[in-house]
Amino acid sequence: RPITLYASGTAALARALARCAARATVGAPEAILPAYGCPDLVAACVHASVHPRLVDIAASGWAFDTDGLLGSLSSRTVAIVSVNLLGIPDGTLGLTDLCRRRGIALIQDSAQFLPRQPIEWPGDYVILSFGRGKPLNLLHGGALIEPMSAIADSMSHPASDSFRDRLVNSSAAGLAFNFLTRPHPYRLLSCLPGTGLGQVDYKPL
């Protein structure tokens, strides 16, 4: 399957959403997102001009609530974004048949999980993230794994060159990061006002 590097996992997700919207050719395209999740999911939708439709997760587990999911699907739905949280099963395998029957793309967001076996990559599109604290920590960057049928087009999207340029210049940042994530330096850093450690905010892509 084709794999393309991007400046971030969010940029890779935006690219996948834009591709789904372009192929569906519907007005006001929508994507199903888990209502409990990273705000970057919404940022990717906004960048791709796809309306995010939030659906609750199940009372137990990490999959979508079935009734909520089925009730949110419409003729404008171009993709379902299934998020794997640190390896907790997200119901992706169960969504493949539903998406196939409805002609909807399944985007597997593995920003917090690094699949190792082919069975763990069932999505039409798979998103990987290499940012700080991720399973494969390169301080920044992401990747998009696409279907074999994917073809290149001229649609504007965040350039993968940004990933390569930043990776070349990341040695000093990597050393600093490795030092500051040790228990004592991290504890001192967390005491400084304005650092925002662990804070998650909505940031436009």
C-alpha positions, 0 to 999 in steps of 0.5 A: 500500500502507498505510504506518504509522509506528512508534517503531522498525523493531523495533516495526514488525516486531513489529506485522507478526508479530502480524498474521501470527499473528492471521490464521493462528490456530494455536497456538504460532505460529513465524516463520523468522529468519536465525540470523545477524542483529540480536537485535532480530529476536528481540525483535520475535518475543518482543513479538508472542508468536511463537516465533523459529525460527533458520535458517542462511544459505547458505554463499555469499550472504545467502539462507537455506540451502535445506535448513535452511529447508525442514526448519524449516517446519511447520504453525505457521510463520506468517511468514518474515522475510527480511533485506536487509543493505545491499543484498546480495541476500537471496533474497526474490524466490525466497521469494515462490513458496514462501510463496504455496504454503505460505500463509505471510506473507513479511516483508521486513526492509529496516532496513538497505536502502531499496528504490527500485523496486517490484520491491524490495518483494516482501514481504507486509510490508516493514519500514523503519528510520530509526534512527541509521546507517540509509540514511534516518537520522532518529535514530529511528523506523520504518515498516511497509508492509502489503498492500492487504488490511490492515485496522485492528484494536484489537490492542495495539502500539507507538504510531506517535504516539511517532514523531511526538512524538520527531521534533518534538523531535529538532533538538538531537539531530540537531545533536549527532549530526551533530557527533559522527559526524565523524571526530575527535569520533567517535574521541574519543568512542569512547575514553570507557569505557562509551559502547558504540559499535557494541555490539549487545545484546538489548533487549526491546521 
